[in-house]
Amino acid sequence: MAVEPQKSHRPGPLKQQNKAHKHGKHKSKGQLERETKGRVNVKVLSKRSRQSMKKAERRNQALQMRKQKRDEVLEKKRNRGGTNTPPHFVVVVSLDRNIDTKVLLDLLKIADDSAVVKQNEQGILHLSIPRFKQRVSIFTPEYGNLYALLDAAKIADTLLCAVSTDNVIDKYGEDCLSCLYGQGMPAAVFVCNGFKSLPMKKQAETRKLMQRKIEKRFPAEKFHSLDTSQDALLVVRQITNQKLRNIQYRDVRPHLIGEEISFELDNTESDTGTLKVTGYLRGKTLSVNRLVHIPGWGDFQMLQIDAPDDPYPLNLHPGKQNRKNQDVEMESEDPRCEVNVLEQCEPGKQESLDSEVLPDPMMGEQTWPTEEELAEAESESKRKIVKRVPKGTSDYQAAWIIDSDEEEGDDSDEESDEEMDADMEAQEENDSSEEEDLNDDDDKTEYETVTIAEDDASKYDAAMDLDEDMQMLAKLKEEKQHVMFPDEVDTPANVTARTRFARFRGLKSFRTSPWDPKENLPSDFARIFQFENFKRTKKRCIEEDLDEGAMPGWYITVHVANVPKAFIEGYQPGSPVVLFGLLPHEHKVSVVHFVVKKCAEVDQPIRSKDRLIFHVGYRRFSANPIFSQHTLGSKHKFERFMPTGTAVVATVYAPILFPPSPVLVFQEVAYGEQSLVATGTLLSVNPDRIIAKRAVLSGYPFKINKRSAVIRYMFFNREDILWFKPVELRTKWGRRGHIKEPLGTHGHMKCVFDGKMKSQDTILMNLYKRMYPKWTYNPHVTMPVVVKEYGAGGMESDDKAGEGAAYQMFE
């Protein structure tokens, strides 16, 4: 019996067809597995190995990382206070005017009976403590002298912040902490004198009040009572054992604070001389062929570096020190002590002080062309189209010009001149008629003399500056107008728009439209420097190790050449003198950008190109910056005022600095006072950053027919409409369009949009012009007047201080 083969089932027309899986444009997991055929990427294998690390391996890795961090902290501690290392530099900060710093220093002097105590002419107190095997230097800036505090804090390892039992921290103390936070805060220790003299019931309440105010800025810090010698010993132990904070802008540069200062004139008639600054070198190695910077005075060259004997050594045997104390002092005061000359400058290797490029006016000139070049130029000139454009028009803008005959252009120019003359004559006639009407009214009016008693209002007005108040009112109105109608500009009726906005251009898209950063640059750009790769140059300069020079921890004397005589004439004993060694290229001028944010308590408007005082890392200078938005992209919109609550970029011509560097911005206000208005950091050094100023021309619909409308009041003549015809239009309600044709001769134009228009809508046209900063860099910023008293009625200043102004820090 034969077996029939089975027939395969064939689906009928009613079989259910399921939809395929929509995996998008990427490949599905199964398709990837079929294509790779079991092959695995090396990165995936390494990632799996990291994820599948055993418990013992993870524990060992965490132990190694913890040990590495601990070694870094210990190494940083060992670099301070030892025998061959600089002493711990402590700055005493009085956060309240009722604090007596002399009492604090007296307690620190008697903290240890075996300690060796010395104090130099600069007011720096040196403690050599054999018990801790540490050295400590303590400097106390004058209360109210903010510049002295900021300069000393640039070098400080620790800030000894003194608070009071009454107010804890006053207004000046809050301002000091704000500035120190913006500049870079070292390690801090809070102390209070007089706390134990309070009644026991009041101590608990005062402790809570102090801790609450301290924890606002320092959540992990606690205050220490400083009333006895035992308390002082605990404070010194805390200073020498605490973890030091990294402040990168000073750690990568050599720096020192002057322990001894002397000045020698080059000759009797010279205005410059040699400044000798002696102190402990910190940071990196200092070479005599490099440059040094004095904050507020600029960059200088060095003549030589000496190595005198250390007058404040760490003596681990106090008994011998007591027996030989008098002999050591006599030997240190002996002028016949030998001074070792470490290094003298070599003119061939010394860096130059030239900070600008000297542009060659003949650089753009050409030699006499050859016959071939003349023939080529003649053939090209026949193919070129010659157009008559206003002065200052770029090639990009000239492409928009509509062709017209020269005769028509001359006629239009003559007509416009006649119209302007007629307008001027009409205006003069109106002014003269108004003056005659006023004179007639004065003749008809009878006057009488009235005696009015003087009241307190006149005394109050005598202390006011009305002109300054009116200027501030005008600034406030302008800022309010800018916020309500950003960048809107009225089209002048007596000047053609193509003349008024000749340097502006239209952009299809502000983000994506091309803009050549080398186009139509000002003459100041020929004086600056630019890096091919700024990040690579920064890395090379910071990581460079010098083989010769003074090493960190040495007690040295730096001979600074060609220092102005005004420096020593305005110098006051007790003010800190700080030196910073410059990295390569840091004295050359370029276009520098800072990211700053306006302080919340500042309410006065700050306009672009206003004079501001910048504290950037170790530098202090004044300049007139321009502001722009802090955004991504190749173009950044110009800001007329510094906004409140958001970050903004300030651009100036200034010497090159390598980030990170903190920035403090001060402004001179009424009566020459200075107030902190913004804080931030260094963004970049880039001359190619395009800052575009936007001008918005506005018009209003006159007639509307669905998508087309007749617009008026944007322009006032037919030629301007044809000039700006290629520029795209937009509306406040989100419509986009373009100019189709002009209507008549009085500025009406027909426009077409991408949707139906509303009668209450406003038509806008965006025009852009690149902005450049002004060359207003000034490195000479003198120290302001020292403020003595702070009260509700005002402040008193020291008449003996140098020229300058006091800070605005009222209660």
C-alpha positions in Angstrom: 0.0 0.0 0.0 1.6 3.3 -1.1 1.8 6.2 1.4 0.8 9.5 0.0 3.1 12.5 0.7 1.7 15.2 3.1 0.9 18.5 1.5 2.2 21.7 3.1 -0.3 24.1 4.4 -0.7 27.3 2.3 -2.3 30.2 4.1 -5.4 31.6 2.5 -6.3 35.2 1.7 -7.8 35.8 5.1 -4.6 35.1 7.1 -3.8 37.7 9.8 -0.8 39.9 8.9 0.9 41.4 11.9 2.7 44.7 11.8 6.5 44.7 11.8 8.3 46.0 14.8 9.1 49.7 14.4 12.6 50.0 15.7 13.2 53.4 14.1 16.2 54.4 12.1 18.7 52.4 14.2 19.4 48.7 13.8 17.6 46.3 16.1 19.5 44.2 18.7 19.0 41.0 16.6 20.3 42.6 13.4 23.4 43.9 15.3 24.1 40.4 16.6 23.7 38.9 13.1 26.1 41.4 11.7 28.8 41.2 14.4 28.6 37.4 14.5 29.9 37.2 18.1 32.7 39.8 17.8 33.0 42.1 20.9 34.5 45.6 21.0 37.6 46.1 23.1 36.0 49.0 25.0 33.1 46.8 25.9 35.5 44.1 27.2 37.4 46.7 29.4 34.1 48.1 30.6 32.9 44.7 31.6 36.1 44.0 33.4 35.8 47.2 35.4 32.2 46.3 36.3 33.0 42.7 37.2 36.0 43.8 39.5 36.2 41.6 42.5 35.4 42.9 46.0 39.0 42.7 47.1 40.2 44.6 44.1 37.7 47.4 44.6 38.7 47.6 48.2 42.4 47.8 47.2 41.7 50.5 44.6 39.8 52.6 47.2 42.7 52.2 49.6 45.2 53.3 47.1 43.2 56.4 46.1 42.7 57.3 49.8 46.5 56.9 50.5 47.3 59.1 47.5 45.1 61.9 48.6 46.4 61.6 52.2 50.0 61.9 50.9 49.1 65.0 48.9 47.7 66.7 52.0 50.7 65.7 54.1 53.1 66.9 51.4 51.3 70.3 51.3 51.6 70.6 55.1 55.2 69.7 55.0 55.9 72.6 52.6 54.9 75.1 55.3 56.4 76.0 58.6 59.4 73.7 58.6 63.1 74.4 58.7 63.7 74.7 54.9 60.1 75.8 54.1 58.4 79.2 54.4 56.5 79.8 57.6 52.7 79.6 57.8 51.5 83.0 56.8 48.4 84.1 58.8 46.4 87.2 58.1 44.2 88.6 61.0 40.9 89.8 59.6 38.8 92.0 61.9 35.2 91.4 61.1 33.9 94.0 63.5 35.2 97.5 64.3 35.1 96.9 68.1 37.8 94.2 67.9 41.2 95.0 69.4 43.7 93.1 67.4 46.5 94.1 69.7 45.0 92.0 72.5 44.8 89.0 70.1 48.5 89.3 69.1 49.6 89.7 72.8 47.8 86.4 73.6 49.4 84.6 70.6 52.9 85.8 71.8 52.5 84.1 75.1 50.9 81.0 73.7 54.1 79.0 74.4 56.9 79.9 76.8 59.5 78.3 74.7 58.5 80.2 71.5 60.8 82.7 69.9 58.9 85.9 69.1 60.1 88.6 66.7 58.5 91.4 64.8 59.9 93.4 61.8 59.3 96.9 60.6 56.5 95.8 58.2 54.4 94.7 61.2 54.8 91.0 60.5 55.0 88.9 63.8 57.1 85.8 63.6 56.6 82.9 66.1 59.0 80.0 66.2 57.4 77.2 68.2 59.8 74.2 69.0 56.9 72.2 70.6 55.1 72.0 67.2 58.3 72.2 65.1 56.6 75.0 63.2 57.0 78.6 62.3 54.2 81.1 62.0 54.1 84.6 60.5 51.1 86.8 61.4 50.2 90.0 59.6 47.4 92.4 60.7 46.1 94.8 58.0 44.5 98.0 59.1 40.8 97.9 59.7 39.0 99.5 56.7 41.9 99.1 54.3 40.3 96.6 51.9 43.2 96.7 49.3 45.7 95.8 52.0 43.5 92.9 53.1 43.1 91.6 49.6 46.8 91.8 48.8 47.8 90.0 51.9 45.1 87.3 51.4 46.7 86.6 48.0 49.7 85.1 49.9 48.0 83.9 53.1 47.8 80.2 54.0 45.2 80.9 56.8 42.8 83.7 57.7 42.4 84.3 61.4 38.9 85.8 61.4 38.1 87.7 64.6 34.4 88.2 65.5 32.9 90.2 68.4 30.4 89.2 71.1 28.1 92.1 70.2 27.6 92.3 66.4 29.6 89.1 65.5 30.2 90.5 61.9 29.4 94.1 60.9 28.8 95.5 57.4 32.5 95.9 56.6 33.1 92.3 57.7 30.4 91.0 55.4 31.9 93.0 52.5 35.4 91.6 53.3 34.1 88.0 53.3 32.3 88.6 49.9 35.5 90.0 48.4 37.7 87.2 49.8 35.2 84.6 48.5 35.4 86.1 45.1 39.2 86.4 45.1 39.9 82.9 46.5 39.4 82.0 50.2 42.3 80.4 52.0 41.8 78.2 55.1 39.9 80.0 57.9 39.9 79.9 61.7 37.3 81.9 63.6 38.2 83.3 67.1 36.4 85.5 69.6 38.0 87.5 72.4 36.0 88.3 75.5 33.6 85.3 75.2 34.5 83.7 78.6 34.0 87.1 80.3 30.3 86.9 79.5 27.9 85.5 82.1 27.2 81.8 81.8 23.6 82.3 80.8 24.5 84.7 78.0 27.4 82.5 76.7 25.0 79.8 75.4 22.9 82.5 73.6 25.9 84.2 72.2 27.4 80.9 71.0 24.3 80.1 69.1 24.2 83.5 67.5 27.9 83.3 66.4 27.6 79.8 65.1 24.5 80.7 63.1 26.2 83.6 61.4 29.4 81.7 60.7 27.6 78.7 59.3 26.0 80.9 56.6 29.3 81.0 54.7 31.4 78.3 56.5 29.1 75.3 57.3 32.0 73.2 58.7 33.8 75.8 60.8 33.4 76.5 64.5 34.7 79.5 66.4 37.3 79.3 69.2 37.5 81.3 72.3 40.7 83.3 72.6 40.9 84.7 76.2 43.9 82.8 77.7 47.3 81.6 76.7 46.0 78.0 76.7 43.3 79.1 74.1 46.0 80.8 72.1 48.1 77.6 72.1 45.0 75.6 70.8 44.5 78.2 68.0 48.1 78.0 66.9 47.9 74.2 66.9 44.8 74.5 64.7 46.6 76.8 62.3 49.6 74.6 61.9 47.7 71.3 61.5 44.7 72.2 59.5 44.3 71.3 55.8 45.4 74.0 53.4 43.2 75.0 50.5 44.4 75.0 46.9 44.3 78.4 45.2 45.5 77.5 41.7 46.3 81.0 40.3 49.0 81.5 43.0 50.2 77.9 43.3 51.5 77.8 39.7 53.4 81.1 40.1 56.2 82.2 42.3 55.1 84.8 44.9 56.3 86.5 48.1 55.3 89.2 50.5 57.9 91.8 51.6 59.5 91.4 55.0 61.9 94.2 54.3 61.5 97.1 51.8 64.2 99.5 50.5 64.3 101.8 47.5 67.4 103.3 45.8 67.1 106.0 43.0 69.1 105.5 39.9 70.4 109.1 40.2 69.2 112.3 41.9 67.3 113.5 38.8 65.7 110.1 37.9 62.1 109.3 38.4 62.7 105.6 38.7 64.8 103.4 41.0 65.6 99.9 42.2 63.2 98.4 44.7 64.6 95.7 47.0 62.0 93.3 48.4 63.1 90.6 50.9 60.8 87.7 51.9 60.1 84.0 51.7 59.5 82.6 48.2 56.4 80.5 47.8 54.9 78.6 44.9 57.3 77.9 42.1 60.9 78.6 41.2 61.7 82.3 40.4 64.1 83.1 37.6 65.8 86.5 37.4 65.3 86.6 33.7 61.5 86.5 34.0 59.2 89.4 34.9 57.5 90.2 38.2 54.3 92.0 38.9 53.4 94.5 41.6 49.6 94.8 42.1 48.5 98.2 41.1 51.8 99.3 39.5 52.4 96.9 36.6 55.2 94.6 35.3 58.9 95.0 35.9 62.2 93.4 35.2 64.7 92.1 37.8 68.4 92.9 38.2 69.5 90.2 40.6 68.3 87.8 43.3 70.2 87.6 46.6 70.1 85.0 49.4 70.6 86.7 52.8 70.6 84.7 56.0 67.2 83.7 57.4 66.5 86.1 60.4 63.7 83.9 61.7 65.0 80.3 61.8 63.3 77.4 63.5 65.3 76.6 66.6 64.5 73.2 68.1 66.6 73.9 71.2 65.0 76.9 73.0 67.6 76.8 75.8 70.5 77.5 73.4 68.3 80.1 71.7 67.8 82.0 74.9 71.5 82.1 75.6 72.4 83.2 72.1 69.4 85.4 71.5 71.4 88.6 71.9 74.3 87.4 69.8 71.9 86.4 67.0 70.2 89.8 67.0 73.5 91.6 66.9 74.8 89.5 64.1 71.6 89.9 62.0 71.9 93.7 62.4 75.5 93.8 61.4 75.7 95.4 57.9 78.9 93.5 57.2 77.1 90.2 56.9 77.8 88.5 53.6 75.0 88.3 51.1 75.0 85.5 48.6 74.1 86.5 45.0 72.0 83.7 43.6 71.5 85.0 40.1 72.1 88.1 38.0 70.1 89.0 34.9 71.5 88.2 31.4 70.3 90.9 28.9 70.3 88.3 26.1 68.0 85.9 28.0 65.8 88.4 29.9 62.2 88.8 28.8 61.3 92.1 27.3 58.7 94.5 28.7 57.2 95.1 25.2 53.5 94.3 25.7 52.2 95.5 22.3 53.0 94.9 18.7 54.4 97.9 16.9 52.3 97.9 13.7 54.2 98.8 10.5 52.2 101.4 8.5 53.8 100.2 5.3 52.8 96.6 5.9 49.8 96.9 3.7 51.7 98.6 0.9 52.7 96.7 -2.2 55.7 97.1 -4.5 55.3 98.4 -8.1 53.3 95.8 -10.1 54.7 94.0 -13.1 53.3 94.3 -16.7 51.5 91.0 -16.3 49.8 92.1 -13.1 48.8 95.4 -14.7 47.3 93.5 -17.7 45.4 91.1 -15.4 44.1 94.0 -13.3 42.9 95.8 -16.4 41.0 92.7 -17.6 39.4 92.2 -14.2 38.4 95.8 -13.9 36.4 95.5 -17.1 34.3 92.7 -15.6 33.7 94.5 -12.3 30.6 96.5 -11.5 31.2 99.9 -10.0 28.6 101.1 -7.5 28.3 104.3 -5.5 28.0 103.5 -1.8 28.2 105.6 1.4 31.5 105.9 3.2 32.3 102.9 5.5 30.3 100.4 3.5 31.8 96.9 3.4 31.9 94.6 0.4 29.2 92.4 2.0 26.8 95.4 2.3 27.7 96.7 -1.1 26.1 93.6 -2.7 22.7 94.8 -1.5 22.8 98.1 -3.4 20.3 98.6 -6.2 21.8 99.9 -9.4 21.0 103.5 -10.2 22.3 106.1 -12.6 24.7 108.7 -11.3 22.6 111.6 -12.4 19.6 110.3 -10.3 21.9 109.8 -7.3 23.3 113.4 -7.6 19.8 114.8 -7.9 18.6 112.9 -4.9 21.6 114.1 -2.9 21.0 117.7 -3.8 17.3 117.3 -2.9 18.1 115.8 0.4 20.6 118.6 1.2 18.0 121.2 0.3 15.4 119.4 2.5 17.8 119.3 5.4 18.6 123.1 5.0 14.9 123.8 4.9 14.3 121.8 8.0 17.1 123.7 9.8 15.7 127.1 8.8 12.2 126.1 10.0 13.6 124.9 13.3 15.5 128.2 13.8 12.4 130.2 13.0 10.4 128.1 15.6 13.0 128.6 18.2 13.1 132.4 17.7 9.3 132.7 17.8 9.2 130.7 21.1 11.9 133.0 22.6 9.9 136.1 21.6 6.7 134.7 23.2 8.6 134.0 26.4 10.0 137.6 26.4 6.5 139.0 25.9 5.1 136.9 28.8 8.0 138.1 31.0 7.1 141.8 30.2 3.5 141.3 31.0 4.1 139.5 34.3 4.6 141.5 37.5 7.1 140.4 40.1 7.3 141.0 43.8 10.0 140.2 46.5 9.0 137.7 49.2 11.2 136.8 52.2 11.1 133.1 53.1 12.7 131.7 56.3 15.4 129.1 55.8 14.4 125.6 56.8 16.1 122.3 57.2 15.5 121.3 53.6 18.1 123.8 52.3 20.7 122.3 54.6 19.8 118.8 53.3 20.0 120.0 49.7 23.4 121.6 50.3 25.0 118.1 50.8 23.5 116.7 47.6 24.9 116.7 44.1 21.9 117.5 41.8 23.8 116.9 38.6 24.9 113.4 39.7 21.3 112.6 40.7 20.0 113.6 37.3 22.7 111.5 35.6 21.6 108.5 37.7 18.0 109.2 36.9 18.8 109.3 33.1 20.6 105.9 33.5 17.7 104.3 35.3 15.3 105.5 32.7 17.5 104.3 29.9 17.9 100.8 31.5 14.1 100.6 32.1 13.5 101.5 28.5 16.0 98.9 27.4 14.3 96.2 29.4 10.8 97.1 28.0 11.9 97.5 24.4 15.3 95.7 24.0 17.6 97.1 21.3 14.8 99.1 19.6 16.1 102.2 17.8 14.0 105.0 16.3 14.8 105.6 12.6 15.9 109.2 12.2 13.6 111.3 10.0 16.2 113.9 9.0 19.0 111.4 8.1 18.6 108.5 5.7 18.6 105.0 7.3 21.2 103.7 4.9 23.6 106.4 6.2 22.6 106.0 9.9 23.0 102.2 9.8 25.8 102.0 7.2 27.9 99.8 9.3 25.1 97.4 10.2 24.1 94.2 8.3 21.2 91.8 8.3 21.5 88.1 9.1 19.3 85.3 8.0 20.0 83.5 11.3 22.0 85.0 14.2 23.2 81.5 15.2 24.1 79.9 11.8 24.8 82.8 9.4 28.5 83.2 8.6 30.6 86.1 9.9 34.3 86.4 9.2 36.1 87.3 12.4 39.0 88.9 10.5 36.7 91.3 8.5 37.1 95.1 8.9 39.2 94.9 12.1 40.1 98.2 13.9 43.7 99.5 14.1 44.0 98.4 17.7 43.9 94.8 16.6 47.3 95.4 15.0 48.8 96.0 18.5 47.7 92.8 20.2 48.9 89.2 20.4 46.9 86.1 19.5 47.7 82.4 20.1 47.3 79.7 17.6 46.2 77.3 20.3 45.6 79.0 23.6 44.9 75.8 25.6 48.1 74.1 24.5 50.2 77.2 25.3 48.6 77.4 28.7 49.5 73.8 29.5 53.1 74.2 28.3 53.7 77.4 30.3 52.2 76.1 33.6 53.9 72.7 33.4 57.3 74.2 32.6 60.0 73.6 35.2 62.9 76.0 35.6 66.4 74.5 36.2 67.9 77.8 37.5 66.7 80.4 40.0 65.5 80.7 43.6 63.7 77.7 45.0 60.4 77.8 47.0 61.1 78.2 50.8 64.3 80.3 50.4 64.6 83.7 52.1 65.6 85.9 49.2 66.0 89.6 48.2 64.6 90.6 44.8 66.1 93.7 43.0 63.2 95.1 40.9 64.4 97.6 38.3 62.8 100.9 37.0 60.2 101.2 39.7 58.6 104.7 39.7 59.5 107.0 42.5 55.8 107.6 43.2 55.6 104.0 44.6 57.9 104.7 47.5 56.5 108.2 48.0 52.9 106.9 48.4 54.0 103.8 50.4 52.9 103.6 54.0 54.7 101.4 56.5 52.5 98.4 57.4 51.0 98.1 53.9 51.8 94.8 52.3 54.1 94.7 49.2 53.4 91.6 47.1 55.4 90.3 44.2 54.2 87.7 41.7 56.4 86.1 39.1 54.9 86.0 35.6 54.6 83.0 33.4 55.7 83.3 29.7 53.5 85.7 27.6 51.6 87.0 30.6 52.7 90.6 30.0 51.5 90.7 26.4 48.2 92.5 25.6 45.3 90.8 24.0 41.5 90.7 24.1 40.5 89.2 27.5 37.0 88.0 28.4 35.6 87.7 31.9 32.4 86.0 33.0 31.0 88.1 35.8 27.7 88.3 37.7 26.2 91.4 39.2 25.9 91.4 43.0 22.4 91.1 44.3 22.6 94.2 46.5 23.7 96.4 43.7 20.8 98.4 42.3 22.5 101.2 40.2 22.7 100.5 36.5 26.2 99.7 35.0 26.5 100.6 31.4 28.9 99.2 28.8 32.0 101.3 28.5 31.7 102.6 32.1 35.1 102.8 33.9 35.5 99.8 36.3 38.3 98.5 38.4 39.2 94.8 38.0 41.0 92.5 40.4 41.9 89.5 38.2 44.0 87.0 40.1 47.2 88.8 41.1 46.5 91.8 38.8 44.7 95.0 39.5 43.8 97.5 36.7 41.1 99.8 35.4 39.4 99.6 32.0 36.1 100.3 30.2 34.6 96.9 29.3 31.9 96.1 26.9 29.3 93.5 27.9 27.9 90.5 25.9 25.8 87.5 26.5 27.4 84.3 27.9 26.1 81.9 25.3 27.4 79.1 23.0 28.0 79.7 19.3 30.2 81.9 17.2 28.4 85.2 17.7 27.3 86.8 21.0 24.9 89.7 21.4 26.1 93.0 22.8 24.5 94.1 26.1 24.1 97.8 26.7 23.8 97.3 30.5 25.1 94.6 32.9 22.0 92.5 33.6 20.9 91.5 37.1 20.6 87.9 38.1 22.4 86.4 35.0 26.1 86.0 34.0 27.5 88.3 31.4 30.8 88.5 29.6 33.0 91.6 30.0 35.6 92.2 27.3 38.7 94.4 27.6 42.1 95.0 26.2 44.4 93.6 29.0 47.6 91.5 29.5 47.2 87.8 28.9 46.3 85.7 31.9 45.9 81.9 32.1 42.7 80.6 33.6 41.5 79.8 36.2 41.7 83.3 37.7 39.1 84.9 40.0 37.7 88.3 39.1 36.4 91.1 41.4 34.8 94.2 39.8 34.6 97.5 41.6 33.0 100.8 40.5 33.6 104.3 41.6 30.4 105.9 42.9 29.5 109.1 44.6 32.4 111.2 45.9 35.0 108.8 44.5 34.0 105.9 46.7 34.3 102.3 45.5 31.9 99.5 45.8 32.0 95.8 44.8 29.5 95.4 41.9 30.3 92.0 40.4 32.3 88.8 40.8 33.3 86.1 38.4 36.2 84.3 36.7 38.4 84.5 33.6 36.7 83.0 30.5 39.3 83.1 27.7 41.8 85.2 25.7 40.3 85.2 22.2 40.4 88.2 19.8 38.1 86.2 17.4 35.1 86.3 19.7 32.4 88.2 17.7 30.3 90.6 19.8 27.4 91.9 17.7 25.3 94.9 18.6 21.7 94.6 17.6 19.6 97.5 16.4 15.9 96.8 16.0 13.9 99.0 13.6 10.1 98.9 14.2 7.2 99.6 12.0 3.4 99.4 12.3 0.8 97.9 10.0 -1.3 100.5 8.0 -3.4 98.1 5.9 -3.8 94.3 6.3 -4.9 91.8 3.7 -4.5 88.4 5.2 -0.8 87.6 4.7 0.2 90.9 3.1 0.3 94.2 4.8 1.3 97.8 4.2 3.9 98.9 6.8 4.8 102.5 7.8 7.0 104.4 10.2 10.0 102.0 9.7 11.5 104.1 7.0 10.7 107.6 5.6 11.9 107.4 2.0 11.8 105.0 -0.9 15.6 104.6 -1.2 15.9 103.2 2.3 13.3 100.6 1.6 15.1 99.4 -1.5 18.4 99.4 0.4 17.1 97.2 3.2 14.8 95.0 1.0 17.0 91.8 1.3 16.7 91.8 5.2 14.2 89.5 6.7 11.4 90.9 8.8 9.8 89.4 12.0 7.0 90.4 14.3 6.4 90.3 18.0 3.7 87.7 17.5 6.2 85.3 15.8 5.5 85.9 12.1 8.3 86.1 9.5 8.3 87.9 6.2 10.1 90.1 3.7 9.7 93.4 1.9 8.0 93.1 -1.5 8.0 96.6 -2.8 7.9 100.2 -1.7 4.7 102.2 -2.1 5.0 105.9 -2.8 7.9 108.1 -1.6 7.2 108.5 2.1 8.3 105.2 3.5 5.3 103.0 3.1 6.1 99.5 1.9 4.2 96.3 1.0 5.4 93.2 3.0 4.4 89.5 2.8 4.4 87.2 5.9 4.1 83.5 6.5 0.7 83.8 8.2 -2.2 86.1 8.8 -1.3 89.4 10.4 -2.9 91.0 13.4 -3.6 94.8 13.6 -2.0 95.1 17.0 1.2 93.4 15.9 4.6 95.2 15.5 7.0 94.6 12.6 10.7 94.4 13.5 13.9 94.3 11.4 17.1 93.2 13.1 20.4 94.8 12.1 23.8 93.8 13.5 27.2 95.5 13.9 30.4 94.1 15.5 31.6 95.9 18.6 35.1 96.3 19.8 36.4 97.4 23.3 38.2 100.7 23.7 41.9 100.8 24.6 41.5 102.1 28.1 43.7 99.7 30.1 45.5 101.4 33.0 47.7 99.2 35.3 48.2 102.1 37.9 45.5 101.8 40.4 46.4 103.5 43.7 45.1 102.4 47.1 42.0 104.3 48.2 41.7 106.3 51.4 41.6 104.1 54.5 38.2 104.2 56.2 38.4 104.7 59.9 34.8 104.8 61.1 31.6 103.2 59.8 28.3 104.5 61.1 24.9 105.6 60.1 25.9 109.2 59.6 28.8 108.5 57.2 32.5 107.8 57.6 35.7 109.4 58.5 38.9 108.8 56.5 42.6 109.2 57.1 43.8 112.5 55.8 47.4 111.2 55.6 46.5 108.4 53.1 47.4 108.7 49.4 45.1 110.0 46.7 42.1 107.8 46.1 38.7 107.2 47.4 37.1 105.4 50.3 34.9 102.3 49.9 31.1 102.5 50.1 30.5 100.3 53.1 27.8 102.0 55.2 25.7 100.4 57.9 
